Amino acid sequence: MDSGCAFRSLDDFSEVIASKDTNVRLEVYNQLESFLKQSHSNLHCTDLNSFCNSIMAWVSSSNFKISINGLTIIQLLIQHMHEKLQNYCIDIIVHIVDRLADSKEQVRAASKNILLFMMTTYTPTYIWDRLNVGFNHKIAKVKEEILELLIESFDKFGANCMHLGKMVTFVVKLLTDHNQFVRDKALLCLIEVYKTVGDRLRNELKKKATT
């Protein structure tokens, strides 16, 4: 990649971010990050869907540096273009949820952080309604991390910002998961939720027991 090339808009990045070359991705990241952090940057993008797909390919990379870079870029894009990117939330969330099983703690932490950021940008309910895939994921580590994220969400936003009954249904189901770590995390999640909502949780559990 020509390090001297000028990027005048997001469109100018479209071709180079689609590269599969690790060195190109790492190099253009610094320029794209800097571009997105400048308040006067031209954020026009003719094909936003293609642009997001290219960055999602970064997020899904087996190279943890590229994956974290992709997560950082997505967060910057949401920060500056949250209304335009709202239609892409489901695709973004699906890719991020998969990273919750990454072997690198940095990637898992960055993934949870951007999901929390999305809850702040949109609403916790809006994001959790699209996070159901995490509770039913085939990988146990993803379910563990989703439960941890739910604990953090209750702590950060409170129970009134989420559909408590719906969340409790998912957590209770994971109490019988085949994986011991998932079962333990589900129990811990219910304990933490009880600390926040008290008898509301007790009432929800009674409803589940009688249906």
Buried (B, 14 or more C-beta within 10 A) or exposed (E): BEEEEEBEBBBBBBEBBBBEEEEBBEBBBEBBEEBBEEEEBEBEBEEBEEBBBBBBBBBBBEEBBBBBBBBBBBBBBBEBBEEBBBEBBEBBBBBBBBBBBBEEEEBBBBBBBBBBBBBEBBBBBBBBBBBBBBBEBEBBBBBBBBBBBBBBBBEEBEBEBBEBEBBBBBBBEBBEBEBEEBBBBBBBBBEBBBEBBEEBBEBBBEEEEEE
